[in-house]
């Protein structure tokens, strides 16, 4: 009885190609950057995994190899940029939160806005800033997961700080103020209409306008949440003595 020597199983050529591509560390970063760019430009739901692979210049299967399904790739983008949230929290921690100091509120708002504006103006952070401004407005399952995991803790820290700086307001009122401030910031990041409305005088997301944005937000908070007026002490009328 003759026996056949078993031959080693060969990986299909496609699987071998995927393994070779996966060995290149730059491929993972290329996929992440491609997804970030396309999601920022077209929106999460309008972009396919195939389009991301084409933009990154990698085989389609490699996207799934590194990140799994599309929603996990979306989440990975925010994990990649989580250090920017830590920077904003660190800048907030540096603020001496004295409610009697008129500079406290502007310093909190500057800590909130400055890192994001710098990111938007940079070549490496432009698409991420646009992605935040565009996608996190939408009430989707993917956006909600990112908001809860990354941005809700940031929001809570800033609302706490604003409440300390505006102790006469309720936390509910301060939370509204935070949302209004966030809306102004996100609109500034994403808007291009300003160029047309200013007849070419302004450029979109201009970092030079940062002080004006801070003053706008601070002025709005102070107007919406004014300190209660302290009643003036009434003068006791003096009675004239009869002569």
ROSE-4610 file (N, C-alpha, C; in Angstrom, 1 decimal, always signed):
// ROSE-4610
residu = [X/X/X/X/X/X/X/X/X/X/X/X/X/X/X/X/X/X/X/X/X/X/X/X/X/X/X/X/X/X/X/X/X/X/X/X/X/X/X/X/X/X/X/X/X/X/X/X/X/X/X/X/X/X/X/X/X/X/X/X/X/X/X/X/X/X/X/X/X/X/X/X/X/X/X/X/X/X/X/X/X/X/X/X/X/X/X/X/X/X/X/X/X/X/X/X/X/X/X/X/X/X/X/X/X/X/X/X/X/X/X/X/X/X/X/X/X/X/X/X/X/X/X/X/X/X/X/X/X/X/X/X/X/X/X/X/X/X/X/X/X/X/X/X/X/X/X/X/X/X/X/X/X/X/X/X/X/X/X/X/X/X/X/X/X/X/X/X/X/X/X/X/X/X/X/X/X/X/X/X/X/X/X/X/X/X/X/X/X/X/X/X/X/X/X/X/X/X/X/X/X/X/X/X/X/X/X/X/X/X/X/X/X/X/X/X/X/X/X/X/X/X/X/X/X/X/X/X/X/X/X/X/X/X/X/X/X/X/X/X/X/X/X/X/X/X/X/X/X/X/X/X/X/X/X/X/X/X/X/X/X/X/X/X/X/X/X/X/X/X/X/X/X/X/X/X/X/X/X/X/X/X/X/X/X/X/X/X/X/X/X/X/X/X/X/X/X/X/X/X/X/X/X/X/X/X/X/X/X/X/X/X/X/X/X/X/X/X/X/X/X/X/X/X/X/X/X/X/X/X/X/X/X/X/X/X/X/X/X/X/X/X/X/X/X/X/X/X/X/X/X/X/X/X/X/X/X/X/X/X/X/X/X/X/X/X/X/X/X/X/X/X/X/X/X/X/X/X/X/X/X/X/X/X/X/X/X/X/X/X/X/X/X/X/X/X/X/X/X/X/X/X/X/X/X/X/X/X/X/X/X/X/X/X/X/X/X/X/X/X/X/X/X/X/X/X/X/X/X/X/X/X/X/X/X/X/X/X/X/X/X/X/X/X/X/X/X/X/X/X/X/X/X/X/X/X/X/X/X/X/X/X/X/X/X/X/X/X/X/X/X/X/X/X/X/X/X/X/X/X/X/X/X/X/X/X/X/X/X/X/X/X/X/X/X/X/X/X/X/X/X/X/X/X/X/X/X/X/X/X/X/X/X/X/X/X/X/X/X/X/X/X/X/X/X/X/X/X/X/X/X/X/X/X/X/X/X/X/X/X/X/X/X/X/X/X/X/X/X/X/X/X/X/X/X/X/X/X/X/X/X/X/X/X/X/X/X/X/X/X/X/X/X/X/X/X/X/X/X/X/X/X/X/X/X/X/X/X/X/X/X/X/X/X/X/X/X/X/X/X/X/X/X/X/X/X/X/X/X/X/X/X/X/X/X/X/X/X/X/X/X/X/X/X/X/X/X/X/X/X/X/X/X/X/X/X/X/X/X/X/X/X/X/X/X/X/X/X/X/X/X/X/X/X/X/X/X/X/X/X/X/X/X/X/X/X/X/X/X/X/X/X/X/X/X/X/X/X/X/X/X/X/X/X/X/X/X/X/X/X/X/X/X/X/X/X/X/X/X/X/X/X/X/X/X/X/X/X/X/X/X/X/X/X/X/X/X/X/X/X/X/X/X/X/X/X/X/X/X]
num = [1/1/1/2/2/2/3/3/3/4/4/4/5/5/5/6/6/6/7/7/7/8/8/8/9/9/9/10/10/10/11/11/11/12/12/12/13/13/13/14/14/14/15/15/15/16/16/16/17/17/17/18/18/18/19/19/19/20/20/20/21/21/21/22/22/22/23/23/23/24/24/24/25/25/25/26/26/26/27/27/27/28/28/28/29/29/29/30/30/30/31/31/31/32/32/32/33/33/33/34/34/34/35/35/35/36/36/36/37/37/37/38/38/38/39/39/39/40/40/40/41/41/41/42/42/42/43/43/43/44/44/44/45/45/45/46/46/46/47/47/47/48/48/48/49/49/49/50/50/50/51/51/51/52/52/52/53/53/53/54/54/54/55/55/55/56/56/56/57/57/57/58/58/58/59/59/59/60/60/60/61/61/61/62/62/62/63/63/63/64/64/64/65/65/65/66/66/66/67/67/67/68/68/68/69/69/69/70/70/70/71/71/71/72/72/72/73/73/73/74/74/74/75/75/75/76/76/76/77/77/77/78/78/78/79/79/79/80/80/80/81/81/81/82/82/82/83/83/83/84/84/84/85/85/85/86/86/86/87/87/87/88/88/88/89/89/89/90/90/90/91/91/91/92/92/92/93/93/93/94/94/94/95/95/95/96/96/96/97/97/97/98/98/98/99/99/99/100/100/100/101/101/101/102/102/102/103/103/103/104/104/104/105/105/105/106/106/106/107/107/107/108/108/108/109/109/109/110/110/110/111/111/111/112/112/112/113/113/113/114/114/114/115/115/115/116/116/116/117/117/117/118/118/118/119/119/119/120/120/120/121/121/121/122/122/122/123/123/123/124/124/124/125/125/125/126/126/126/127/127/127/128/128/128/129/129/129/130/130/130/131/131/131/132/132/132/133/133/133/134/134/134/135/135/135/136/136/136/137/137/137/138/138/138/139/139/139/140/140/140/141/141/141/142/142/142/143/143/143/144/144/144/145/145/145/146/146/146/147/147/147/148/148/148/149/149/149/150/150/150/151/151/151/152/152/152/153/153/153/154/154/154/155/155/155/156/156/156/157/157/157/158/158/158/159/159/159/160/160/160/161/161/161/162/162/162/163/163/163/164/164/164/165/165/165/166/166/166/167/167/167/168/168/168/169/169/169/170/170/170/171/171/171/172/172/172/173/173/173/174/174/174/175/175/175/176/176/176/177/177/177/178/178/178/179/179/179/180/180/180/181/181/181/182/182/182/183/183/183/184/184/184/185/185/185/186/186/186/187/187/187/188/188/188/189/189/189/190/190/190/191/191/191/192/192/192/193/193/193/194/194/194/195/195/195/196/196/196/197/197/197/198/198/198/199/199/199/200/200/200/201/201/201/202/202/202/203/203/203/204/204/204/205/205/205/206/206/206/207/207/207/208/208/208/209/209/209/210/210/210/211/211/211/212/212/212/213/213/213/214/214/214/215/215/215/216/216/216/217/217/217/218/218/218/219/219/219/220/220/220/221/221/221/222/222/222/223/223/223/224/224/224/225/225/225/226/226/226/227/227/227/228/228/228/229/229/229/230/230/230/231/231/231/232/232/232/233/233/233/234/234/234/235/235/235/236/236/236/237/237/237/238/238/238/239/239/239/240/240/240/241/241/241/242/242/242/243/243/243]
x = [+0.9/+0.0/+0.9/+0.7/+1.6/+0.9/+1.8/+1.3/+1.8/+0.9/+1.3/+1.8/+2.9/+3.4/+2.6/+2.0/+1.2/+2.0/+1.5/+2.2/+1.7/+2.7/+2.3/+1.3/+0.3/-0.7/-0.1/-0.4/+0.1/-1.0/-0.6/-1.5/-1.9/-3.1/-3.5/-2.7/-2.4/-1.6/-2.2/-3.5/-4.1/-3.8/-3.9/-3.6/-2.2/-1.3/+0.1/+0.4/-0.3/-0.1/-0.6/-1.7/-2.2/-1.3/-0.7/+0.3/+1.5/+2.0/+3.1/+2.8/+1.6/+1.2/+1.1/+0.5/+0.3/+1.6/+2.7/+4.0/+4.5/+3.9/+4.4/+3.6/+4.3/+3.6/+3.0/+3.5/+2.9/+1.5/+1.2/-0.1/-1.3/-1.1/-2.2/-2.4/-1.3/-1.5/-2.1/-1.8/-2.4/-3.9/-4.3/-5.7/-6.4/-5.8/-6.4/-6.6/-5.5/-5.6/-6.6/-6.7/-7.6/-9.0/-9.3/-10.7/-11.0/-10.1/-10.3/-10.6/-9.9/-10.1/-11.5/-11.8/-13.0/-14.2/-14.2/-15.3/-15.5/-14.4/-14.5/-15.1/-14.8/-15.2/-16.7/-17.0/-18.3/-19.2/-18.8/-19.6/-19.4/-19.7/-19.4/-20.2/-21.5/-22.4/-22.2/-21.6/-21.4/-20.2/-19.3/-18.0/-18.0/-17.4/-17.4/-15.9/-15.8/-14.5/-13.6/-14.3/-13.5/-12.9/-13.7/-13.2/-12.0/-12.1/-11.0/-9.7/-9.9/-8.8/-8.1/-8.9/-8.4/-7.7/-8.2/-7.6/-6.2/-6.2/-5.0/-4.0/-4.4/-3.6/-3.2/-4.2/-3.9/-5.0/-4.7/-5.8/-7.0/-8.1/-9.4/-9.4/-8.9/-8.9/-8.1/-7.1/-6.2/-6.9/-7.9/-8.7/-9.3/-10.0/-10.6/-9.6/-8.4/-7.4/-6.9/-6.8/-6.3/-7.4/-8.6/-9.6/-10.9/-11.2/-12.5/-13.5/-14.8/-15.8/-15.6/-16.4/-16.2/-16.4/-17.4/-17.6/-16.4/-15.6/-14.4/-13.3/-13.3/-12.3/-12.6/-13.9/-14.3/-13.9/-14.1/-13.7/-12.2/-11.5/-10.0/-9.4/-10.1/-9.6/-9.6/-10.7/-10.8/-9.8/-9.6/-8.6/-7.2/-6.9/-5.6/-5.4/-6.5/-6.3/-6.7/-6.8/-7.3/-6.3/-5.1/-4.1/-4.5/-5.3/-5.7/-6.7/-7.5/-8.5/-7.7/-6.7/-5.9/-5.2/-4.8/-4.2/-5.1/-6.4/-7.4/-7.7/-7.7/-7.9/-6.7/-5.5/-4.3/-4.3/-4.7/-4.7/-5.8/-6.9/-7.9/-7.4/-6.6/-6.1/-5.1/-4.5/-3.6/-4.3/-5.6/-6.3/-6.6/-6.2/-6.5/-8.0/-8.9/-10.3/-10.8/-10.6/-11.0/-12.2/-13.4/-14.6/-14.6/-13.8/-13.7/-12.7/-11.9/-11.0/-11.6/-11.7/-12.3/-11.7/-10.4/-9.7/-10.0/-10.6/-10.8/-11.7/-12.8/-13.7/-13.0/-12.3/-11.6/-10.5/-9.9/-8.8/-9.4/-10.6/-11.2/-11.6/-12.2/-12.6/-11.4/-10.4/-9.2/-8.6/-8.6/-8.1/-9.0/-10.3/-11.3/-11.1/-10.8/-10.8/-9.4/-8.4/-7.1/-6.5/-6.5/-5.9/-6.7/-8.0/-8.8/-8.5/-8.4/-8.1/-6.7/-5.8/-4.4/-4.4/-5.2/-5.3/-5.9/-7.0/-7.7/-6.7/-5.8/-4.9/-3.7/-3.5/-2.3/-2.6/-1.6/-1.8/-2.2/-1.6/-1.9/-3.2/-3.7/-5.0/-6.2/-6.0/-7.1/-8.4/-8.2/-9.3/-9.9/-9.1/-9.7/-10.6/-10.2/-11.0/-12.3/-12.2/-13.4/-14.3/-13.7/-14.5/-15.3/-14.6/-15.3/-16.5/-16.2/-17.2/-18.4/-18.1/-19.2/-20.0/-19.3/-19.9/-20.6/-20.0/-20.5/-21.8/-22.2/-23.5/-24.6/-24.4/-25.4/-25.7/-27.0/-27.4/-27.3/-26.1/-26.0/-25.4/-25.5/-24.9/-23.4/-22.8/-21.3/-20.9/-21.6/-21.2/-21.5/-22.6/-22.9/-21.8/-21.3/-20.3/-19.0/-18.6/-17.5/-17.7/-18.9/-19.2/-19.1/-19.7/-19.7/-18.3/-17.5/-16.2/-15.2/-15.2/-14.1/-14.6/-15.7/-16.0/-16.9/-17.7/-18.5/-17.6/-16.6/-15.7/-15.1/-14.7/-14.2/-15.2/-16.4/-17.5/-17.8/-17.8/-18.1/-17.0/-15.8/-14.7/-14.8/-15.2/-15.3/-16.6/-17.7/-18.9/-18.6/-17.8/-17.5/-16.7/-15.7/-14.9/-15.7/-16.6/-17.5/-18.4/-18.9/-19.8/-19.0/-17.8/-17.0/-16.8/-16.6/-16.3/-17.6/-18.7/-20.0/-20.9/-20.5/-21.2/-22.7/-23.0/-24.4/-25.4/-24.9/-25.7/-25.9/-27.0/-27.2/-26.3/-26.1/-25.3/-26.1/-27.4/-28.2/-28.0/-27.9/-27.7/-26.3/-25.3/-24.0/-23.8/-24.5/-24.5/-25.0/-26.1/-26.6/-25.5/-24.9/-23.8/-22.7/-22.3/-21.3/-21.7/-22.9/-23.4/-23.4/-23.8/-23.8/-22.4/-21.4/-20.0/-19.5/-19.8/-19.4/-20.0/-21.2/-21.8/-21.1/-20.7/-19.9/-18.6/-17.9/-16.6/-16.7/-17.7/-17.8/-18.2/-19.0/-19.4/-18.2/-17.4/-16.2/-15.3/-15.2/-14.3/-14.7/-16.0/-16.6/-17.1/-17.2/-17.9/-17.0/-17.5/-16.8/-17.6/-18.8/-19.6/-19.1/-18.3/-17.8/-17.0/-16.3/-15.6/-16.5/-17.6/-18.6/-19.3/-19.7/-20.4/-19.5/-18.2/-17.3/-16.8/-17.3/-16.8/-15.3/-14.8/-13.4/-12.5/-13.0/-12.1/-11.7/-12.5/-12.2/-11.9/-11.1/-10.9/-11.4/-11.8/-12.4/-11.5/-12.0/-11.3/-10.0/-10.0/-8.8/-8.4/-7.2/-6.8/-6.5/-6.4/-6.1/-7.4/-8.5/-9.8/-10.1/-9.1/-9.3/-9.7/-9.0/-9.3/-10.8/-11.2/-12.6/-13.6/-13.3/-14.1/-14.2/-13.1/-13.1/-13.9/-13.7/-14.5/-16.0/-16.3/-17.7/-18.4/-17.7/-18.2/-18.3/-17.2/-17.2/-18.3/-18.5/-19.5/-20.9/-21.1/-22.4/-22.7/-21.7/-21.9/-22.2/-21.5/-21.7/-23.1/-23.5/-24.8/-26.0/-25.8/-26.8/-26.9/-25.8/-25.7/-25.1/-25.8/-25.3/-25.3/-24.3/-24.3/-25.5/-26.2/-27.3/-26.8/-27.6/-27.3/-27.5/-26.5/-26.6/-27.4/-28.5/-29.3/-28.5/-28.7/-28.0/-28.6/-27.8/-28.3/-29.1/-30.3/-31.1/-30.7/-30.6/-30.2/-31.4/-31.1/-32.1/-32.2/-33.4/-33.6/-33.4/-32.7/-32.3/-33.5/-33.8/-34.9/-34.3/-34.8/-34.3/-34.8/-33.9/-34.3/-34.9/-36.0/-36.7/-35.9/-35.8/-35.1/-36.0]
y = [-1.2/+0.0/+1.2/+2.1/+3.3/+4.4/+5.2/+6.4/+7.7/+8.7/+9.9/+10.9/+11.5/+12.5/+13.8/+14.2/+15.5/+16.7/+17.5/+18.7/+19.9/+20.8/+21.9/+22.8/+23.3/+24.1/+25.5/+26.0/+27.3/+28.3/+29.5/+30.5/+31.1/+31.4/+32.0/+33.2/+33.6/+34.8/+36.0/+36.2/+37.4/+37.5/+36.3/+36.3/+36.7/+36.1/+36.4/+37.9/+38.5/+39.9/+40.8/+40.3/+41.1/+41.0/+39.8/+39.6/+40.5/+40.6/+41.4/+42.9/+43.3/+44.7/+45.1/+44.1/+44.4/+44.5/+44.0/+44.2/+45.6/+46.4/+47.8/+48.7/+49.3/+50.1/+51.4/+51.9/+53.1/+52.8/+51.6/+51.3/+51.6/+51.2/+51.5/+53.0/+53.8/+55.2/+55.8/+55.2/+55.7/+55.5/+54.3/+54.0/+55.0/+55.3/+56.2/+57.6/+58.1/+59.4/+59.5/+58.4/+58.4/+58.5/+57.7/+57.7/+59.0/+59.6/+60.9/+61.9/+62.0/+62.9/+62.7/+61.5/+61.2/+61.4/+61.0/+61.3/+62.8/+63.5/+65.0/+65.6/+65.2/+65.8/+65.4/+64.1/+63.6/+63.1/+62.9/+62.4/+60.9/+60.4/+59.0/+58.1/+58.3/+57.4/+57.4/+58.4/+58.6/+57.9/+57.4/+56.9/+55.4/+54.6/+53.2/+52.8/+51.5/+51.0/+50.9/+50.6/+50.6/+51.9/+53.0/+54.3/+54.7/+54.2/+54.5/+53.7/+52.5/+51.7/+52.3/+52.8/+53.5/+54.7/+55.5/+56.8/+56.5/+55.4/+55.1/+54.3/+53.8/+53.1/+51.7/+51.0/+49.7/+48.7/+47.4/+46.5/+46.6/+46.3/+46.5/+45.7/+44.5/+43.6/+44.1/+45.0/+45.5/+46.4/+47.1/+48.0/+47.2/+46.1/+45.2/+44.5/+44.2/+43.5/+44.4/+45.7/+46.6/+47.0/+47.4/+48.1/+47.4/+46.3/+45.7/+46.5/+46.5/+47.2/+48.7/+49.4/+50.8/+51.6/+51.2/+52.0/+52.0/+50.8/+50.7/+51.6/+51.8/+52.7/+54.1/+54.5/+55.8/+56.1/+55.1/+55.3/+55.4/+54.7/+54.7/+56.1/+56.8/+58.2/+59.0/+59.0/+59.8/+59.3/+58.0/+57.5/+58.0/+58.1/+58.6/+60.0/+60.8/+62.2/+62.5/+61.5/+61.8/+62.7/+62.8/+63.6/+65.1/+65.5/+66.9/+67.2/+66.2/+66.4/+66.6/+65.8/+65.9/+67.2/+67.8/+69.1/+70.2/+70.1/+71.1/+71.0/+69.7/+69.6/+70.1/+69.9/+70.4/+71.9/+72.5/+74.0/+74.5/+73.8/+74.2/+74.1/+73.1/+72.9/+74.0/+74.7/+75.7/+77.1/+77.1/+78.4/+78.5/+79.6/+79.9/+80.4/+79.5/+79.8/+80.7/+82.0/+82.9/+83.7/+83.5/+84.1/+85.6/+86.2/+87.6/+88.3/+87.4/+87.9/+88.0/+89.2/+89.4/+88.6/+88.2/+87.5/+86.0/+85.5/+84.0/+83.5/+84.1/+83.5/+83.5/+84.6/+84.6/+83.5/+83.3/+82.2/+80.8/+80.6/+79.3/+79.1/+80.1/+80.0/+79.9/+80.6/+80.5/+79.0/+78.5/+77.1/+76.1/+76.4/+75.6/+75.7/+76.9/+77.1/+77.1/+77.5/+77.7/+76.4/+75.3/+74.1/+73.6/+73.8/+73.4/+74.3/+75.5/+76.5/+76.2/+75.9/+75.6/+74.3/+73.4/+72.1/+72.3/+73.1/+73.4/+74.1/+74.9/+75.7/+74.8/+73.7/+72.9/+71.9/+71.5/+70.6/+69.2/+68.8/+67.4/+67.3/+68.4/+68.3/+68.9/+69.4/+70.1/+69.2/+68.0/+67.1/+66.6/+66.4/+65.9/+67.0/+68.2/+69.3/+69.5/+69.3/+69.3/+68.2/+67.0/+65.8/+66.0/+66.6/+66.9/+67.8/+68.9/+69.9/+69.4/+68.5/+68.0/+66.8/+65.8/+64.5/+64.5/+65.2/+65.1/+65.9/+66.7/+67.3/+66.4/+65.3/+64.3/+63.3/+63.1/+62.1/+60.7/+60.2/+58.8/+57.9/+56.6/+55.7/+55.9/+56.1/+56.2/+57.5/+58.6/+59.9/+59.9/+59.2/+59.2/+58.4/+57.3/+56.6/+57.4/+58.2/+59.0/+60.2/+60.8/+61.9/+61.4/+60.2/+59.7/+59.3/+58.7/+58.2/+59.3/+60.3/+61.3/+62.7/+63.2/+64.6/+64.9/+63.9/+64.2/+64.5/+63.7/+64.1/+65.4/+65.8/+67.1/+68.2/+68.0/+68.9/+69.1/+68.0/+68.0/+68.8/+68.7/+69.4/+70.9/+71.3/+72.7/+73.3/+72.5/+73.0/+73.2/+72.3/+72.5/+73.8/+74.0/+75.3/+76.5/+76.5/+77.6/+77.9/+76.8/+77.0/+77.6/+77.3/+77.9/+79.4/+79.7/+81.1/+81.9/+81.2/+81.9/+81.3/+81.5/+80.8/+81.2/+82.4/+82.9/+82.1/+81.4/+80.7/+79.2/+78.6/+77.2/+76.4/+75.1/+74.2/+74.1/+74.0/+73.9/+75.0/+76.2/+77.4/+77.4/+77.0/+77.0/+75.9/+74.8/+73.8/+74.3/+75.1/+75.8/+76.7/+77.4/+78.3/+77.6/+76.5/+75.6/+75.2/+74.7/+74.3/+75.4/+76.6/+77.8/+78.1/+78.0/+78.3/+77.3/+76.0/+74.9/+75.1/+75.6/+75.8/+76.9/+78.0/+79.0/+78.5/+77.7/+77.2/+76.2/+75.3/+74.3/+75.0/+76.0/+76.7/+77.4/+78.0/+78.7/+77.7/+76.5/+75.5/+75.0/+74.9/+74.3/+75.2/+76.5/+77.4/+77.9/+78.0/+78.7/+79.9/+80.0/+81.1/+82.5/+82.6/+83.9/+84.6/+83.8/+84.4/+85.1/+84.6/+85.2/+86.4/+86.2/+87.2/+88.5/+88.3/+89.4/+90.0/+89.4/+89.9/+89.7/+88.6/+88.3/+88.8/+89.6/+90.2/+89.1/+88.1/+87.1/+85.8/+85.0/+83.6/+82.6/+81.5/+80.5/+80.0/+79.8/+79.2/+80.0/+81.3/+82.1/+82.1/+81.6/+81.5/+82.9/+84.0/+85.3/+85.9/+85.3/+85.8/+85.1/+84.3/+83.7/+84.6/+85.7/+86.6/+87.2/+87.4/+87.9/+86.8/+85.5/+84.4/+84.3/+84.4/+84.3/+85.4/+86.7/+87.8/+87.6/+87.1/+86.8/+85.8/+84.7/+83.7/+84.3/+84.9/+85.5/+86.5/+87.4/+88.4/+87.8/+86.7/+86.1/+85.4/+84.8/+84.2/+85.2/+86.3/+87.3/+88.0/+88.2/+88.8/+87.8/+86.5/+85.6/+85.2/+85.3/+84.9/+86.0/+87.1/+88.3/+88.1/+88.7/+88.7/+89.4/+88.9/+89.7/+91.0/+92.0/+93.4/+93.4/+94.0/+94.1/+95.4/+95.3/+96.5/+97.6/+98.8/+99.9/+100.2/+100.4/+100.7/+102.0/+102.0/+103.2/+104.2/+105.4/+106.4/+106.8/+106.9/+107.2/+108.7/+109.2/+110.7/+111.3/+112.4/+113.2/+114.2/+114.2/+115.1/+116.4/+117.5/+118.8/+119.2/+119.7/+120.1/+121.5/+121.6/+122.9/+123.9/+125.1/+126.1/+127.0]
z = [+0.0/+0.0/+0.0/-1.0/-1.1/-0.4/+0.2/+0.9/+0.2/+0.2/-0.5/+0.5/+0.2/+1.1/+1.0/+2.1/+2.1/+1.7/+0.8/+0.4/+1.3/+1.5/+2.3/+1.5/+2.3/+1.7/+1.4/+0.2/-0.2/+0.0/+0.5/+0.7/-0.7/-0.9/-2.2/-2.4/-3.7/-4.0/-3.3/-3.3/-2.7/-1.2/-0.5/+0.9/+1.2/+0.3/+0.5/+0.3/-0.7/-0.9/+0.3/+0.8/+2.0/+3.2/+3.4/+4.5/+4.2/+3.0/+2.7/+2.9/+2.5/+2.6/+4.1/+4.9/+6.3/+7.1/+6.5/+7.2/+7.1/+6.3/+6.1/+7.0/+8.0/+9.0/+8.5/+7.3/+6.7/+6.2/+5.9/+5.3/+6.2/+7.5/+8.5/+8.6/+8.6/+8.7/+7.5/+6.3/+5.1/+5.0/+5.6/+5.6/+6.5/+7.7/+8.7/+8.1/+7.4/+6.9/+5.7/+4.9/+3.8/+4.3/+5.3/+5.9/+6.5/+7.2/+7.8/+6.8/+5.7/+4.6/+4.0/+3.6/+2.9/+3.8/+5.0/+5.9/+6.1/+6.2/+6.4/+5.2/+4.0/+2.8/+2.4/+2.6/+2.1/+3.1/+4.4/+5.4/+5.6/+6.8/+7.1/+6.2/+6.1/+5.4/+3.8/+3.3/+1.9/+1.4/+2.3/+1.9/+2.1/+1.1/+1.2/+1.6/+2.0/+2.4/+1.1/+0.0/-1.3/-1.7/-1.4/-1.7/-0.8/+0.4/+1.4/+0.9/+0.5/+0.1/-1.2/-2.1/-3.3/-2.9/-2.0/-1.6/-0.9/-0.2/+0.6/-0.3/-1.4/-2.3/-1.8/-1.1/-0.5/-1.0/-0.9/-1.3/-0.4/-0.9/-0.2/+1.1/+1.1/+2.3/+3.4/+3.1/+4.1/+5.1/+4.6/+5.5/+6.6/+6.2/+7.2/+8.1/+7.5/+8.3/+9.5/+9.3/+10.3/+11.2/+10.7/+11.4/+11.6/+10.8/+10.9/+10.2/+10.6/+9.9/+9.9/+9.1/+8.9/+10.2/+11.0/+12.2/+13.2/+13.1/+14.0/+13.4/+12.1/+11.5/+11.9/+11.9/+12.3/+13.7/+14.6/+16.0/+16.1/+15.3/+15.4/+15.1/+14.2/+13.9/+15.1/+15.9/+17.1/+18.2/+18.3/+19.2/+18.8/+17.5/+17.0/+17.4/+17.5/+17.8/+19.3/+20.1/+21.5/+22.3/+21.8/+22.5/+22.4/+21.4/+21.3/+22.4/+22.8/+23.9/+25.2/+25.3/+26.5/+26.6/+25.4/+25.4/+25.9/+25.5/+25.9/+27.4/+27.9/+29.3/+30.1/+29.6/+30.3/+30.3/+29.2/+29.2/+30.2/+30.3/+31.2/+32.6/+32.9/+34.3/+34.7/+33.7/+34.0/+34.3/+34.1/+34.4/+35.9/+36.4/+37.8/+37.9/+38.3/+38.2/+39.3/+39.2/+40.2/+39.6/+40.1/+39.6/+39.7/+40.6/+40.8/+39.8/+39.1/+38.1/+36.7/+36.1/+34.8/+33.7/+33.9/+32.9/+32.9/+34.0/+34.1/+32.9/+32.6/+31.6/+30.2/+29.8/+28.5/+28.5/+29.6/+29.6/+29.4/+30.0/+29.9/+28.4/+27.8/+26.4/+25.5/+25.8/+24.9/+25.0/+26.2/+26.3/+25.6/+25.5/+24.8/+23.2/+22.8/+21.3/+20.6/+21.3/+20.7/+20.1/+20.8/+20.2/+19.0/+19.0/+17.8/+16.6/+16.8/+15.7/+15.1/+16.0/+15.5/+14.7/+15.2/+14.5/+13.1/+13.0/+11.7/+10.8/+11.3/+10.4/+10.0/+10.6/+10.3/+9.1/+8.4/+7.3/+7.8/+8.9/+9.4/+10.1/+10.6/+11.4/+10.7/+9.5/+8.8/+8.7/+8.2/+7.9/+9.2/+10.2/+11.5/+12.1/+12.1/+12.6/+11.8/+10.5/+9.6/+10.0/+10.2/+10.5/+11.8/+12.8/+14.1/+13.9/+13.1/+12.9/+12.1/+11.2/+10.3/+10.9/+11.3/+11.6/+13.0/+14.0/+15.4/+15.6/+14.6/+14.6/+14.4/+13.7/+13.3/+14.5/+14.7/+15.7/+15.2/+15.0/+14.5/+15.6/+15.4/+16.4/+16.5/+15.4/+15.3/+16.0/+15.7/+16.3/+17.9/+18.3/+19.7/+20.5/+19.9/+20.6/+20.8/+19.7/+19.8/+20.8/+20.8/+21.7/+23.2/+23.4/+24.8/+25.3/+24.4/+24.8/+24.9/+24.0/+24.0/+24.4/+23.8/+24.0/+25.2/+25.7/+26.8/+28.1/+28.3/+29.5/+29.3/+28.1/+27.8/+28.2/+27.7/+27.9/+29.4/+30.1/+31.6/+32.3/+31.9/+32.6/+32.3/+31.1/+30.8/+31.4/+31.5/+32.1/+33.6/+34.2/+35.6/+35.8/+34.9/+35.0/+34.8/+33.8/+33.6/+34.8/+35.4/+36.5/+37.7/+37.9/+38.9/+38.6/+37.3/+36.9/+36.9/+36.8/+36.8/+37.9/+39.2/+40.3/+40.5/+40.0/+40.1/+39.2/+38.2/+37.3/+37.7/+37.2/+37.5/+36.6/+36.9/+36.0/+34.7/+34.8/+33.6/+32.6/+33.2/+32.4/+31.8/+32.6/+32.1/+31.0/+31.1/+30.1/+28.7/+28.8/+27.6/+27.0/+27.9/+27.4/+26.7/+27.3/+26.7/+25.3/+25.1/+23.8/+22.8/+23.2/+22.3/+21.9/+22.9/+22.6/+21.6/+21.8/+20.9/+19.5/+19.4/+18.1/+17.4/+18.0/+17.4/+16.9/+17.7/+17.3/+16.1/+16.2/+15.1/+13.8/+13.9/+12.7/+12.0/+12.9/+12.4/+11.7/+12.2/+11.6/+10.3/+10.1/+8.9/+7.8/+8.2/+7.3/+6.2/+5.0/+3.8/+3.3/+3.7/+3.2/+3.6/+4.6/+5.1/+4.0/+3.1/+2.0/+1.1/+0.8/-0.1/+0.6/+1.8/+2.5/+2.8/+3.0/+3.2/+1.9/+0.8/-0.5/-0.7/-0.2/-0.3/+0.7/+1.7/+2.7/+3.7/+4.0/+5.0/+4.3/+4.9/+4.5/+5.5/+5.0/+5.9/+6.9/+8.1/+9.3/+9.5/+9.4/+9.5/+11.0/+11.3/+12.7/+13.3/+12.5/+13.0/+13.7/+13.4/+14.0/+15.4/+15.9/+17.2/+18.3/+18.5/+19.6/+19.5/+18.2/+18.0/+18.4/+18.1/+18.5/+20.0/+20.7/+22.1/+22.7/+22.2/+22.7/+22.5/+21.3/+21.0/+22.0/+22.2/+23.1/+24.6/+25.0/+26.4/+26.5/+25.5/+25.6/+25.6/+24.9/+24.9/+26.2/+26.8/+28.1/+29.2/+29.1/+30.1/+30.0/+28.7/+28.5/+28.8/+28.5/+28.8/+30.3/+31.0/+32.4/+33.2/+33.3/+34.0/+35.5/+36.1/+37.6/+38.1/+39.1/+39.7/+40.3/+40.0/+40.5/+42.0/+42.7/+44.1/+44.4/+45.2/+45.4/+46.2/+45.7/+46.3/+47.7/+48.7/+50.0/+50.0/+50.6/+50.6/+51.6/+51.2/+52.2/+53.1/+54.4/+55.4/+55.3/+55.0/+55.0/+56.3/+56.2/+57.5/+57.8/+59.0/+59.4/+59.9/+59.4/+59.8/+61.2/+61.9/+63.3/+63.2/+64.0/+64.1/+65.0/+64.5/+65.2/+65.9]
